[in-house]
Amino acid sequence: MSKNALVASIFRPEVLALSAYHVADASGFIKLDAMENPYSWSEDFKQQWLATLKDCELNRYPDPEARQLNATIKRVNGIADEFDVLLGNGSDEIIQLLLMALPPTASVLSTTPSFVMYKQLSDCLGLRYHGVPLLADSFDLDLPAMLAVIAEHQPSVIFLAYPNNPTGNLFSESAILEIIEVSKGLVVIDEAYAPFANASFMNRLGQYENLLVMRTVSKLGLAGLRLGYIAGLPAIIEQLHKIRLPYNINVLTQASVEFALSHSEIFDQQTQAICADRALVFEQLNALDGITAYPSAANFILFKTPAGRATDIFLSLKQQGVLIKNLSPQAGLLTDCLRVTIGKPEENAAFLAALRTSLES
Ligand SMILES: *Cc1c(COP(=O)(O)O)cnc(C)c1O
């Protein structure tokens, strides 16, 4: 049997049809491609953190319920006692768990564009994924189109990223509420960028049984630890607990997130600086001839380049040592679009200088 025939005889067609999630090698670049917090910790803060890790018992399995961290997450996010929280190895794992728990013929709904893992993981599991295009001018929800897909396909899960990745905007609150109200399935509000947005559905959990709110510590500044969480009714969260792996949050992550969240003032300062710099980069992008930047409530900005030039500009920036994200290959509303993560002031300045050079060539 040839290697190809061997592989084809073993794996599901859905898996064979997937292409791997590609992450660019960023070594040596000014890295503004992945919505990371650019700030590292002071020596003193690092020493305090290392001191807490000394007591971790690496020879023992971690607390399978991560009880202390679970309680801290609930307290820090103001999640009332009547709701439960599931922790995941990143919110990516939570999306996967939720989809794994659905019947094989279930439908999943989100927007186009939106966070790519909703579709990637749905496709992998053979679920029926529907992506409804956003409105062209505003990137807001096309409510009539969303309601039509809900009526026709009755999706088991609807994912709405709030703010949306990669467009950066907050969808209209009234449109989201209508979707939650008419949907017989679960609606997951993915608040990965909550630290940069003055908006949340967390305090509406009590209003709707089918509402789940998901967050992560990744964009806050702890992407390396891999911790996401989702809050909702205990009867729903319990089903996800049944199918997660018993020790999905390792002991170093439990201790490190606990430590970081007990010093939230440091992260508040950083996110405030990032939001202030976001306003500066937005203004400077829009001042460039041929560039249209879109308003963002996240730690990145989507911008449109002159027609047909996005890939050239992306490669020219790369040649100048600045790595951002080229979204133009995704086509549709993202044609000619690039996305830049807000970095340190000097990184933002280097990006803008490189962009000016690219536009002139
Ligand atoms: C980055 C991102 C995630 C993934 O977060 P992790 O916790 O790092 O897995 C989820 N949703 C959206 C919208 C994101 O942009």
The ligand as a Tripos MOL2 file, in Angstrom:
@<TRIPOS>MOLECULE
LIG
   15    15     1     0     0
SMALL
NO_CHARGES

@<TRIPOS>ATOM
      1 C1         -7.4400   34.7030   19.8470 C.3       1 LIG1
      2 C2         -8.8610   34.3320   19.8680 C.ar      1 LIG1
      3 C3         -9.3130   33.1900   20.5260 C.ar      1 LIG1
      4 C4         -8.3640   32.1210   21.0350 C.3       1 LIG1
      5 O1         -7.8860   32.3550   22.2450 O.3       1 LIG1
      6 P1         -7.0100   31.2850   23.0430 P.3       1 LIG1
      7 O2         -7.5590   31.3520   24.4160 O.co2     1 LIG1
      8 O3         -5.6090   31.7750   22.9290 O.co2     1 LIG1
      9 O4         -7.1940   29.9190   22.4320 O.co2     1 LIG1
     10 C5        -10.6690   32.9550   20.6070 C.ar      1 LIG1
     11 N1        -11.5470   33.7810   20.0170 N.ar      1 LIG1
     12 C6        -11.1590   34.8580   19.3360 C.ar      1 LIG1
     13 C7        -12.1790   35.7400   18.6950 C.3       1 LIG1
     14 C8         -9.8020   35.1640   19.2230 C.ar      1 LIG1
     15 O5         -9.4090   36.2120   18.4870 O.3       1 LIG1
@<TRIPOS>BOND
     1     1     2 1
     2     2     3 ar
     3     2    14 ar
     4     3     4 1
     5     3    10 ar
     6     4     5 1
     7     5     6 1
     8     6     7 2
     9     6     8 1
    10     6     9 1
    11    10    11 ar
    12    11    12 ar
    13    12    13 1
    14    12    14 ar
    15    14    15 1
@<TRIPOS>SUBSTRUCTURE
     1 LIG1         1 GROUP 0 **** ****
